[in-house]
Amino acid sequence: MPQHVQGVIAPGRNEPVRVETIVIPDPGPGEAVVKIQACGVCHTDLHYKQGAINDEFPFLLGHEAAGIVESVGEGVTDVVPGDFVILNWRAVCGTCRACLRGRPWYCFATHNAKQKMTLLDGTELSPALGIGAFAEKTLVAAGQCTKVDPAVAPEVAGLLGCGVMAGIGAAINTGNVGRGDTVAVIGCGGVGDAAVVGARLAGAAKIIAVDIDDRKLDKAREMGATHTVNSRTADAVEAIRELTGGFGADVVIEAVGRPETYEQAFYARDLAGTVVLVGVPSPEMKLELPLLDVFGRGGSLKSSWYGDCLPSRDFPMLIDLHQQGRIDLAAFVTETIGLGDVEKAFARMHEGDVLRSVVVL
């Protein structure tokens, strides 16, 4: 029988979010219903609310989540009711050309639940990133559920569902940071700080955090940055070069998603160095670089989709490292809130004093 639960929807472009009753259908073939325990408030949810992703309103927001599998549909074998899972928004298909070449983290045919969740009047909802987890329960494709150790707190585990995984993965998967490398991270919000954690985990010798907010730079040091640069008062490129013997960093991770910061990243890397774009730009943004500089500096310019992660591989590994005390995922949780506090959490993002507000149910 369909279930009625409470969830947070964005009714229209830039309209305040509100809590509504959501109708959750029984899971069909390949689907699962998950009882949500915690869900982080991510900038991507704000982008949905603002209409910056698309205009398929109303949206059921929330995607950075963990919870318990309540029921599964026909043919589901990887998870069973009672499993503690982290939700992911890139459930790999296993059959596309990327998957068949052994590169499932690049899957070109990721999938979501086929059925729609609705409002009481039958209005179909668009779940954020195919998840919609600012709700007591949600319907997803079973492949979006990754089983992990239930001993970890849900508000900590759920962060791997998006921002923290994106940042750590940008360093260890996309950037291939190695022992002794120099790394610069431009933009020290949640994703940027996670990139700092990933660089430290990979054995970087020097990690330079760049931001315009001293509070964020202080937090980046707590996360493992060895040096900080306030780019409001110093030239970021020159500062990074000075800290790297005049050469530039081996890997520069851009976690802002703006043309001017990407240009900084491009010129702040060493010859044959790597730039990783993990910050998400808006559709109208354009980048202009001298093609001769692109050619002459060599190296790699990469984009990092979801930290190029494979959830079945990376989520359990990072949970294990957290439990061993080698990384502190709990340090990303600034506050826990209720479903009715999401609009206030969006406002706090602009104030710059939170890494993550997490809805706990």
Summary of the structure (lengths in Angstrom):
residues: 361
radius of gyration: 20.2
end to end distance: 22.3
largest distance: 65.5
contacts: 1349
relative contact order: 0.15
helix: 34%
strand: 27%
